[in-house]
Amino acid sequence: MSNQPEKIKVLFRLRSLEMGGVPRVVLDLLRNLPKDKFDFTLMLNLYQGELINDIPNDVKLIVVEKGKEQMSSNPIINKIQLAFRRLKLEIYDKFPSVLYALKVPQKFDIEVSPGYAEFDMVLNSPDKKSRKIGWFHTDVSYDKDEKRVLSRIEKMKHFDFMIFGSKQTRQVIDDLYQVQYSKSTVIYNVIKVDEVLKKADLVDYSFQTDLPVFSSMGRLHHRKGYHTLMKVHKRLLDDGFQHKIAVIGGGNEMENLQNQRKELNVEDSFLLLDSQTNPYPYIKASDYFILPTQSESYPLVIGEVMCMRKPIISTNVGGISEMIDDGVDGILIKYDEQEMYDAMKQFMTNPDFVTKLIQGAETAYNKFDEKEIYRQVSEVFEQQYQLKLSHARN
């Protein structure tokens, strides 16, 4: 008989593996949490996304439905396949016991929702004995849809334990809606400093220009603020401050940004580079980095760029002020066209200030202790497992 303690069985739910902060966090945890303690399974609603090939080999995988890459290129057949897929997903949403009976071959000790998109998937699990853990990375002060915000706040109450991606993310819910979560903690996302620096050196990229280049990275969503950044870019050009902007990321805002770029006649200077599996050579090749977002929690890219010692301008939203020391290793601005304009102009006209920020970022990597973060997550999982055992005995 083995003396080895039984591993804690953990199920992570995700919609898909499109490039984004939440999937990257999940994959990093699956790679680095202790395998002698945990037995991990990743369950994908859709087998699609740029990060599919990054699933660790030792992680069990459950796929609910095929991804778009696996479907027919024939447009008629493709439409039929998509409609059939949508119908099956709707049935599984309505009858999760059917989904688990068909797709989930075992019971789990813990089921994890890594973001709000997976809240219902985990909370509706037919396994009433597993401990349900939710993760929340969103600044609710941005969202003007109060009904949606209140729905998410209410759902979070039903998890056995909540993890918040920054102190601000949890505090703003209390400030605006007077809701507290006694069974919760704050755990920052891991910033993979060595991995980022290594990837940045894999390709020697150049923007082929003598002009200063601002890079940015994020999903192309309206709340990420790229439409505002483009307006500021146009103003700066009109005022004689020649530069380029390179945005790395894909999403549903791409077409709108392409149309806006054409209207403003900045197609040659506002570069939309789409999603890149390795975006870091592009960032390394730029002179500065800017994050114009209206809503964020604890964005990986800020820590990554800081550790690359790239001068940063970021809107002061979510937990970003918990990452950037304003005026020391980056600058924080309001989501405001004039503040964005002034900050970008300062970067292009005040080299001494930029040098000061680069020097201030020399020790930025000390802020991001990945081993401590893995320890904190492991501790939460182990505590929830012990509570599950306790409830079973009672």
N, C-alpha and C positions, 0 to 999 in steps of 0.2 A: 504493500500500500504506500502511495507517495506521501511524503511529508510536506510537499509543496502546498502552500495555501491556495485556495480556489481563486482564480482571477475574477475580477469584477467585470461583468459583461455590460458594455456601453454601446448604445446605438446613437449615432449622429444622423439627423435628418437634414437633407438639403434638396432644394428644388433642382439645381443643376450645378455645373462647375464652370459657368462663364466667369471671365476675369473680373475680380472684385475683391473687396476687403474681407468679407465674411468667408467666402470659400477658401481664400488664402490662409486665414486664421485656422480654419478647421483642418486643412491639410497639414499645416505646421504642427498642430497639436497631435494629429494622428501619427506624425513622424517621430515626435519627440517625447510624448508622455511615456512613462515607464511601462514597457511591455511585460515585465515580470508581475505587474500589479493588474493590468487591464487587458481585456480582450475586446478589441474594437471592431465595430461594423459600421460601414457608411452606407446609408440608404438614399439613393438618388431618385427623384421623381422622373427626371429626364437624363438620359445618358448623353449629355452634350456639354460643350464649353471648351475653352482654350486650355483649361487646367486638367482635363481628363487624364492625360498621360502622367500627371503628378501624383496620382493615387498611390500610396505606398503598397508594395507587393504583399506585405504581411497583414494588410487590413482586408477583412471580408467585405464584399461588395454586394448590395442588393439593388437591382435596377427595376424600377416600376415600369417604365416605358422607354422605347427607343428614342434616340436623339435625332435632330434634323439631319445630321451628317449621315445617318444610317438609312435614310429614306430615299425613295426613288427620285431621280432627276426629272422624270416625266411629270410635267405640271399637273396633269389631270389625276394621275395616280397619287402624286404628292398631296393634292388637296383631300383626296379620299382618306389617305393615311393620317393626315393631320386631324381631320374631322373625327375619325375613329379613335385616335389617341385622346383627343379632348373629351369625347364621350366616356371613355374608360376612366380617365382621371376624375371626371365629375361623379361617376358611380363610386369610385374608391373614396372620394371626399365625403360622399353622403353615407356610405356604408364601410367605414374603416375596418370593421371586423372581416369583411370580404377580402380587403387588401391584405390584411395580416394573415388570413387563412391561406391565401394563394402565394404570397411572396415572402413572408417572414417565418423561417423555419424553427425559430427558437424564442425563448423568453429572455428578456433583458432585465438587468438590475437597475439601469439608468437609461433614460431616453433624453436626448439633448436637442433643443431647438436653438441653433446658433444665431438666429436673427428673427425679427418679427414675421418674416415671410413663412417661417416654419412653425409658428405658434400653434395654429389649428392642427397641423399634422401630429404634433406631439401631445397636445392636450386631449385630442380625440382618440388617442391610442386605446384599443380595447383592453390592453393589459393594465388593469387597475392597481397591480402590485408594484410596478416599476416606479422609481422615483423620477419625477419630471423636472428637468432643469431648463430654464430659459436664459437666453443671452440677449441683451438689448444694447444697441450701439447708436441710438438715434436721439438727436436733440429735439424734443417735442415743442420747444418754443418757436421753431420755424414753421411747423405745420399749422396752417390756418383752418384745416378741416377738423373742427373740435370733435365731431362725432367719431372720426377715425381715431383721433388721439385717445379719447375716452374709452373706445373699444379696446385699444392696445393696453391701456392702463388697467382696465378691468381684467383682461386675459392674464396679465402678469400676476395678478393676485391668486390665480389658480395653480401656478407652478409651486412645486415643493420648495424650490429655491431659485432665486434670480441672481444672475451675474450681470453687472453693468460695466460698460466699456470705459467709463471715466467717471470721476466724482461729479462733474457737471451734469452728466446724463441722468444720474439718479436724483441729484439735488433739484434740478429744474422742475421735475414732476411734483416734488413737494412744494416748491415755491409757487407754481402756477395752479396746481390742482389739489394741494394739501393732502397728497397721498404718499404714505411712507411704506417701505417694504422691510419689515423686521427680519425676514428670512432672506437676506441678500448680502452681497459684498461687491466691491469694485476690484476688477482685475484688468490691468492694461493688456493690450495686444502685444505680442512679441515682435520686436524689430530685429530681423536677422542681419545684423551688421556685416559680419564676415562674408555671408552669402551674397549680399548686395554688392559689396566692393569687388568680389570675385566676378560676378556677372557683368559689372560695369566695364571690366577690362577684357571681356571675351571678344568684343568687336571694337575696332578702332573707327568710330563713326565721326563724320564731320558734316556740318550743315552747309558747307561750301559758301560761306559768306564772311565778310569782314564786319558786318553789323552785329551789335549785341543781340543775343538770343535768350528769351525767356522760355523755359519749358514748364509744362504742367501735366499732371496725370490724374485721371479720374473717369468714372462712368459719365457718359454724355447724357445727363439728365438735367432738366431745367433748373433744379435746385442747386446744381453744381456751379452755376454762375458764369458759364462760358460765354453766354450771350452778352453779359455785362462786360466781361473782359474784352470782348471784341469791339464794343463801343469805345472803351477806353483806349484800346490799341489804335483805333482810327483817329481819335482826338490827338493822341501823341504824335502820330504821323503828320497830321495836318499842322501841328505846331512845330514841326521840324525835328522831332526826336525820332530818328530812323532806327528801326529795330525789327526783329521778327519774333513771332510767338509760335511754339510747337506744342500742340496738345496731343497727348498720348491717351487713347481710350476710345471705346466704341459705346454705342447705346442708341436709344430711341430719339435722341435729340440731334443726331448726325445730319439728317436732311434739313432741319430748320437752320442749323449752323451753316451748312453749305449754302443755303439760300441767302442767309444774312450776309455771309462773306461776299457773295456775288453782288448784292445790293450796295454794300459799302466799298466795293472794289478793292478788297484786301486779299484776294485769292493767292497772290504770290508771297504775302508776308504773314498770313495767319494760317499755319499749317495744321491740318487735321490728319494725324498719322494713324488713326484707328487703334485697335488693341494690338499690343505686342507682347509675345510671351516673355521677352527680355527687354523691358523698356529702359534699363539703366544706362546703356551706352548713349542713348539719346539725351538723357538728363546730364550725364557726365560731359557731353559735348556742348551743352548750353552754358551760358554765363551765369544765369540766375534761375530761380524757381519761384513760381507764383501759384497759390491755391486760392481761387476766387469764390469758394463755396459759400452758400447760404446756410448749409446744415451739415454737421459732421459730429462724430463722437470722439474717437481717438484714432485718426487716420494713420495707417502704416506708413504712407508715403512721406509724411512729415519727418518721422524719425529716420527713415531711410535716407532722405535727402540731407538732413542735418549731418548724418554720419559720413556722407560724401563731401561734406564741407562746402556745400553749395549755398550761396546767400539766398534766404527765403523771405518772401512776402506771403503772409496768410491772413485771411479773415479770422477774426477772433470769435470763433463759434465753437460750441461743444467743448471738448476737453483739450483743444489745441493750446490754450494758455497753460495747461499742465505739462506741455511738451516744450514750447518755445519760451525762453526767457526774453521778453520784449526788449529790443535794443542791444541785446548781448549776443545771441546766436540766431537771430532772425527778427523780423518786425511784424507786429500784429496791427491789423486795420479793421475798421468796421466794413460791413458789406455796403459800400458806398462808392459811386463812380469817382467822386473827387478825391477821396482818400486813396483809392487804387491808383489814380492818375499821379498824385503827388509822390506816392511810394515808388512807383516805377520810374518816374522822372529822377527821383533822388538816387536810385541805383545807377542810372545812366550818366549822372552828372557829378556824383560825389564818390570817387574811387577810394578815398580814405575811409569813408563810412563802410563801404563794402568790405574793405580789407579788415576792418575791425570786427565785422560779423563773421568773416571766415576764421579769424583767430579765435573768436568766441566759441566757435563750433568744434574746436580741436578736441575737446573732452566730452562732446555730446554723447558719445557711445556709453559713457558711464551712467547715463540716465536710464538705460534700457538693459536691465539684468534679466536675460531670458531664463536662467536657471530658477530664479525666484518666482517668475511667473508660472513656470511648469509646476513648481512645488505648490503654489497656491491653488491651481486648478486640480491637481492630484488630491490635495487636502479636501477640497469641496466634494469631489467624487467619493472619496473614502468615507467622509462623514455621512453623506447621503446613503451610502451602502449600509453603514452601520445602523442608520435609522430604519432602513428597509428590514434588516434582520430583526431589529427590536420590535417593529410592528408585527412581524410574522410570529414572533414568540408570544406576543400578547394577543 
